Amino acid sequence: MRIHRIVLLSIFFIASVRLVQAEGLPAPPSQMEATGFAVEIICPGKAPLYFPVPGEIEIHPDPIPPWTLFTAWGISLRAQPEQPGVLVRIVAATGELRQFRQEPIALYLLQENQSTVVPAAARVGRTPFQIRIVKVRPFALDPPVVINLTQSIELLSVTPMKTTFPSYKTTLRNLSAKNVVVVRMPILKGSSTHMIWMKGWDKGSPLMRPGETCEIVTSNWLRGSLDEPNGRMTEEGLEPVNLSRMVIATAIFDDGAYEGSSAGVADFKAGAASALIQIRRILAVLEESSYMTEYCTAYDLDTLSPRITSLDENVEPFLIRDMLDRYPISPVVPRRIEDVMRDIIRSNLYHRKKDALEQIGRIKGRASSSDPEALGQAFRKFKEGIKRWGEALARVLRDE
């Protein structure tokens, strides 16, 4: 059984608030710990947003014109208990693909009911916002209604969890004779809909084989800003909004077929087709270095990396047109559909290459403690994994 959770320096001082020098983000805190505290975020012109302690969220405050390459497309907040209060780390994400970077911009230690404005957001082109630590009042857990639009995905259970915000462990089973690679589950909270994709298709491994189960933890809070609050303040503390409905909307199988809603299927296949383009290029490079599967040295790996790095990431207009003809992806207002497809292709061309280079780097890290035959075995395993991943992508696209 696999568990899939869906769950992102300017120094400023304010009276009774301790601001510490910002650090890089540590490992994510456990979102399942129930502390009874939450972080309130108030962005100008938006409804209050709440996330639990410990926890992490990505927000999108309105930008300060003009928008530039240095404007943060997202600001992540991560909160964890720390005596004598709650430590809140704030990190801005800027750039994309090769230019992507995360910049720590502030670190606050706040106690219950303490608040502060985060002026450092203005340094990355976003409007400053306010944060506050609030107490969460006890709440009733009424499992949400689950609507199933598929035939092959069985809902086994929806179990409430003992967490700071309403959350549930949902268990699904694959009733079909085929491997399931993706399940799409829209979640309704109030009148806002959030999308969860359960993608177990890591390097060609399915989410669920025939008869297998998987679990997903769904919660009141998700990454991203909301147009309505996900809780309301009372005299006793914050009362979180419960989840009202979940939909098992789409199941995609490893042969390219799907059940349920067609929404998002073209987007998924466009991403798979884009990834396959780059994986085939990577495989061609690896085939030219097939001798390394038997005898490999650090020098061999050093000569291989630049060849992978040089693989093209540019997206030609003819490729965009061809992909749109085959995969009519969902529009994203107010963006042009061509720009959305370009981003899908570019992202997959970049990340598949980045994955390969990282794996080569890990193999190279063993060079000082491994003989050439052992390195060759590691390289062979890497090459076989890339080949299996390409075969899996080809299978899911073969009905096109």
ChimeraX attribute file (.defattr): number of C-alpha atoms within 10 A of each C-alpha:
attribute: neighborCount
match mode: 1-to-1
recipient: residues
	/A:1	11
	/A:2	12
	/A:3	14
	/A:4	18
	/A:5	14
	/A:6	15
	/A:7	16
	/A:8	19
	/A:9	13
	/A:10	14
	/A:11	13
	/A:12	18
	/A:13	11
	/A:14	10
	/A:15	6
	/A:16	12
	/A:17	15
	/A:18	14
	/A:19	18
	/A:20	16
	/A:21	14
	/A:22	19
	/A:23	15
	/A:24	12
	/A:25	16
	/A:26	8
	/A:27	6
	/A:28	13
	/A:29	15
	/A:30	12
	/A:31	18
	/A:32	17
	/A:33	15
	/A:34	15
	/A:35	16
	/A:36	18
	/A:37	24
	/A:38	27
	/A:39	28
	/A:40	22
	/A:41	22
	/A:42	18
	/A:43	20
	/A:44	13
	/A:45	9
	/A:46	15
	/A:47	16
	/A:48	21
	/A:49	24
	/A:50	27
	/A:51	25
	/A:52	30
	/A:53	30
	/A:54	25
	/A:55	24
	/A:56	25
	/A:57	22
	/A:58	20
	/A:59	20
	/A:60	17
	/A:61	23
	/A:62	16
	/A:63	18
	/A:64	16
	/A:65	10
	/A:66	7
	/A:67	13
	/A:68	12
	/A:69	12
	/A:70	12
	/A:71	21
	/A:72	25
	/A:73	21
	/A:74	21
	/A:75	24
	/A:76	20
	/A:77	23
	/A:78	24
	/A:79	25
	/A:80	24
	/A:81	18
	/A:82	12
	/A:83	10
	/A:84	10
	/A:85	16
	/A:86	21
	/A:87	23
	/A:88	28
	/A:89	24
	/A:90	27
	/A:91	27
	/A:92	26
	/A:93	20
	/A:94	20
	/A:95	15
	/A:96	11
	/A:97	13
	/A:98	9
	/A:99	8
	/A:100	10
	/A:101	14
	/A:102	17
	/A:103	19
	/A:104	21
	/A:105	23
	/A:106	24
	/A:107	25
	/A:108	24
	/A:109	22
	/A:110	25
	/A:111	20
	/A:112	15
	/A:113	12
	/A:114	14
	/A:115	20
	/A:116	19
	/A:117	16
	/A:118	19
	/A:119	17
	/A:120	22
	/A:121	24
	/A:122	15
	/A:123	17
	/A:124	24
	/A:125	23
	/A:126	23
	/A:127	19
	/A:128	20
	/A:129	18
	/A:130	15
	/A:131	23
	/A:132	19
	/A:133	26
	/A:134	22
	/A:135	20
	/A:136	24
	/A:137	17
	/A:138	14
	/A:139	14
	/A:140	9
	/A:141	16
	/A:142	13
	/A:143	18
	/A:144	19
	/A:145	13
	/A:146	16
	/A:147	14
	/A:148	17
	/A:149	15
	/A:150	17
	/A:151	13
	/A:152	20
	/A:153	23
	/A:154	16
	/A:155	16
	/A:156	13
	/A:157	14
	/A:158	20
	/A:159	15
	/A:160	18
	/A:161	17
	/A:162	13
	/A:163	17
	/A:164	27
	/A:165	32
	/A:166	22
	/A:167	23
	/A:168	24
	/A:169	18
	/A:170	20
	/A:171	18
	/A:172	21
	/A:173	21
	/A:174	22
	/A:175	18
	/A:176	17
	/A:177	11
	/A:178	18
	/A:179	21
	/A:180	30
	/A:181	25
	/A:182	22
	/A:183	24
	/A:184	21
	/A:185	20
	/A:186	17
	/A:187	22
	/A:188	19
	/A:189	21
	/A:190	16
	/A:191	8
	/A:192	12
	/A:193	13
	/A:194	15
	/A:195	14
	/A:196	20
	/A:197	16
	/A:198	19
	/A:199	16
	/A:200	19
	/A:201	18
	/A:202	10
	/A:203	15
	/A:204	19
	/A:205	17
	/A:206	19
	/A:207	24
	/A:208	26
	/A:209	20
	/A:210	15
	/A:211	13
	/A:212	16
	/A:213	20
	/A:214	19
	/A:215	20
	/A:216	19
	/A:217	19
	/A:218	23
	/A:219	23
	/A:220	24
	/A:221	27
	/A:222	20
	/A:223	16
	/A:224	16
	/A:225	20
	/A:226	18
	/A:227	12
	/A:228	14
	/A:229	17
	/A:230	23
	/A:231	22
	/A:232	14
	/A:233	15
	/A:234	10
	/A:235	7
	/A:236	10
	/A:237	16
	/A:238	23
	/A:239	20
	/A:240	25
	/A:241	17
	/A:242	23
	/A:243	23
	/A:244	16
	/A:245	16
	/A:246	23
	/A:247	19
	/A:248	22
	/A:249	20
	/A:250	25
	/A:251	26
	/A:252	23
	/A:253	23
	/A:254	24
	/A:255	18
	/A:256	18
	/A:257	15
	/A:258	19
	/A:259	17
	/A:260	17
	/A:261	14
	/A:262	12
	/A:263	13
	/A:264	16
	/A:265	22
	/A:266	17
	/A:267	19
	/A:268	16
	/A:269	22
	/A:270	23
	/A:271	21
	/A:272	20
	/A:273	23
	/A:274	23
	/A:275	24
	/A:276	22
	/A:277	16
	/A:278	23
	/A:279	23
	/A:280	15
	/A:281	16
	/A:282	21
	/A:283	17
	/A:284	12
	/A:285	15
	/A:286	22
	/A:287	13
	/A:288	10
	/A:289	15
	/A:290	16
	/A:291	13
	/A:292	22
	/A:293	22
	/A:294	15
	/A:295	17
	/A:296	26
	/A:297	20
	/A:298	17
	/A:299	10
	/A:300	14
	/A:301	20
	/A:302	13
	/A:303	11
	/A:304	17
	/A:305	15
	/A:306	11
	/A:307	12
	/A:308	20
	/A:309	15
	/A:310	9
	/A:311	15
	/A:312	13
	/A:313	16
	/A:314	11
	/A:315	14
	/A:316	9
	/A:317	11
	/A:318	9
	/A:319	14
	/A:320	19
	/A:321	14
	/A:322	10
	/A:323	22
	/A:324	18
	/A:325	10
	/A:326	13
	/A:327	19
	/A:328	16
	/A:329	21
	/A:330	14
	/A:331	13
	/A:332	10
	/A:333	8
	/A:334	6
	/A:335	9
	/A:336	11
	/A:337	17
	/A:338	16
	/A:339	12
	/A:340	17
	/A:341	26
	/A:342	21
	/A:343	15
	/A:344	20
	/A:345	25
	/A:346	18
	/A:347	17
	/A:348	23
	/A:349	24
	/A:350	20
	/A:351	16
	/A:352	19
	/A:353	21
	/A:354	16
	/A:355	11
	/A:356	19
	/A:357	18
	/A:358	13
	/A:359	14
	/A:360	19
	/A:361	15
	/A:362	12
	/A:363	22
	/A:364	21
	/A:365	13
	/A:366	15
	/A:367	17
	/A:368	9
	/A:369	9
	/A:370	16
	/A:371	13
	/A:372	17
	/A:373	15
	/A:374	19
	/A:375	25
	/A:376	21
	/A:377	17
	/A:378	23
	/A:379	24
	/A:380	20
	/A:381	13
	/A:382	17
	/A:383	20
	/A:384	14
	/A:385	14
	/A:386	21
	/A:387	19
	/A:388	14
	/A:389	20
	/A:390	22
	/A:391	17
	/A:392	22
	/A:393	26
	/A:394	17
	/A:395	15
	/A:396	19
	/A:397	18
	/A:398	12
	/A:399	9
	/A:400	8
